[in-house]
Amino acid sequence: MLGRMVKSARRLFPERQILVRADGRVSYITLSRRAQIAMAASGLAVLALVAYGVAGGLHRHRAVEEAAAPATDLEAKVERLQQQLAAANARLAQAGSAAAIAQNKAAVDAAQARIKQLEDARDRALADEKDLKHQLSQAQDAASDRSQNLSQLNHTLDANRGELRQADTQRHALQTRIHQLETELDAANARTSQAKADLASNERRLQQLAAEHDKTIAERDRLQTRLLELQGQSSALGPILPNAAPSAPAAAAPVPAPQRSIANRPADQRSENVAPPASHKSSELERIVASTGIDVDKFLDKLDTVPQGEGGPFIALDKKSLEAESARTEQLRKILKTLPLRAPLVHYEIGSTFGPRIDPFNHRQAFHPGLDLIAPYRTPIYSTAPGVVIFTGVKEGYGKMVEIDHGHGIVTRYAHLHRILVVRGQKIPAHYEIGQLGSTGRSTGPHLHYEVLVDGTALDPEKFLQAGKNVVQANGR
């Protein structure tokens, strides 16, 4: 029942708009369903009050007329009885007889009694009429008061309509302003997004420039080292080269000529004397290790400097510095064997570099402690150096992960794996398959998150990969 009434109210009072034209402009007033229902209820209440007053007045007027009708009838009856009494007196005077007088007197007494009764009834009717007139006057006063209240209600309704029109105008203005603010907000959001995109692009560009700068510095150092080696080779080859003057300084000989002559010789004809000095080799290896971000001197302090499994008679050399350089070179070679210089994937692309970046989930500034390497799903993942597996399992943010301890405070992490193929405590060599590439944990797609930690601090894995390439180039020369 209530549902049908609500549906009927919605059908009878839909939202309406009243068009108003003034000074050549057209505006509209929106009457909501609630306002229409309130106005209709007010009108019905006013009509009910007016109908009640009019019906009460008519009822009282009808009662007065009904009360006055018996009094009029009584007056007519009294007048007829008086006429009859006058006729009886006339007949009594004409008759003159005692019997007729007595008979007429009885008739007169009865008529007078009847008149008395009628006069009493008339007085009561007049009193009722007076009371009804008083009630009618009160009803008219009440109707007048209700009319005044109705006028006040109409005035209040007109004022409310004016306020409603004013409120609608203000609402329309506010809606227009809100629309403008939303447009401005959208434009500001668009500018902010563009600024964020530009900032991210600039940061990526800065990272690329920093990486290129590091690579350029590494290449410069490598070329300088190579130049020193060539100069040393030129000095060593000076006495045995044909047409070479013994007294000529090594720097005066053209560098490319000895390099071409040495390179064009067969392998069995190359003399051991043309190898670069140990100091040059040590400096190159030290540069390669330092390029990864590791403190070489601090790392060397961790190593056992006493050679293992060596002996024989002691024969002092004159060149103690050469012996020290040879020992340092050997230590650097040991360091290189333990450093994670290999790539964990055979073929890959770099998706996200080490350092600041825009987080792929909340799009806020964040620090990326590793290197994201992109490759096909379930691609084999290999250890980057020999070590011991110290963690296998799931870690928040990393998904399925493997951690390998390579000694001397160096640890590598391999995260977002699809499958783990090693167990905790297992000793593994370099380039040993430890799992398969996946997208577990906080990941947007298949890739390997690779980290290198030295004493708990994350370093750039790309520097280790570049150092590994430099080692291969140095060993190939």
Secondary structure, DSSP 8 states (H G I E B T S, - for coil): -HHHHHHHHHHHS--EEEEEEETTEEEEEEE-HHHHHHHHHHHHHHHHHHHHHHHHHHHHHHHHHHHHHHHHHHHHHHHHHHHHHHHHHHHHHHH--HHHHHHHHHHHHHHHHHHHHHHHHHHHHHHHHHHHHHHHHHHHHHHHHHHHHHHHHHHHHHHHHHHHHHHHHHHHHHHHHHHHHHHHHHHHHHHHHHHHHHHHHHHHHHHHHHHHHHHHHHHHHHHHHHHHHHHHHHHHHTTTSTT--TTS-GGGS-SHHHHHHHHHS-GGG--GGGS--HHHHHHHHHHHHHTTT--HHHHHHHS--S-SS--------S-HHHHHHHHHHHHHHHHHHHS--S-SSSS-EEEE-SEEEE-TTT--EEEE-SEEEE--TT-EEE-SS-EEEEEEEEETTTEEEEEEEEETTEEEEEESEEEE---TT-EE-TT-EEEEEB--SS-SSSBEEEEEEETTEEE-HHHHHHHHHHHHHHHH-
